[in-house]
Amino acid sequence: MHKLFLIAAVVLTGMSILVACKHEIPQQNIPDPPPGSNLVCFESEILPIFQTNCAKSGCHDAASANEGYVFDSYSNIIRRGIDPGDANRSEVYEVLFERGDDRMPQPPNPPLTDEQKALIGRWINEGAQNTTNCGTNCDSTQYLYSANVRTILNSYCVGCHGSVNPEAGIDLTAYNSVRNVALNGRLMGAITHAPGYQPMPRNANKLSDCQITQIRKWIESGAPNN
């Protein structure tokens, strides 16, 4: 009988360890913002990430609302899973670091970039505020592919045009593919909402004039991989 109790205790202990470890995400070290920097702007920096990567059909748009989450507006995003002031206690933030099918955005969708994760973490730590009509650091004189164009595409486009089953067959994670749609006019046609083109980004506001100018200048310079 004593041996049976020992076996049962070992089994239960092992099961509890497995259950505890299955969803245990290491605490993420979110860098402090540079001195004098502004609060993260929800409207222009956070909302587009959720709208293009999460608020999609079959996932977390209003019609699908998987597991009760809808990520199409400020009020819906903070409704659950976010603990203002503490990103590491916020489920919406933790699942960005999960693996396999527990990771969000869920495979085969591409994961968020490290920069996007850090930005969301910083926004939550700052109180998950509904900051709108806030200034941005956009500078229309800067239009490098790596520092400017790539950042815009990651925030507004890659959620739909990722490397696995991209919408319309357009993969905007690879430079050569981006260059092709840039030089054939499809990229500018979509982001300027020109007649005959599907307005992009879908599910989000039109890019700012500054962002459109950055992309236009990059294309006019030959769309280099700089």
Secondary structure, DSSP 8 states (H G I E B T S, - for coil): -HHHHHHHHHHHHHHHHHHHHHT-----------TT-----IIIIIHHHHHHHTSSTTTTSTTT-GGG---SSHHHHTSSS--TT-GGG-HHHHGGG--GGGSSS-TTS----HHHHHHHHHHHHTT-----S------TT---IIIIIHHHHHHHTTTTS-SSS-GGG---SSHHHHHHHHHTSHHHHHHTT-TTS--SSTTS----HHHHHHHHHHHHTT----
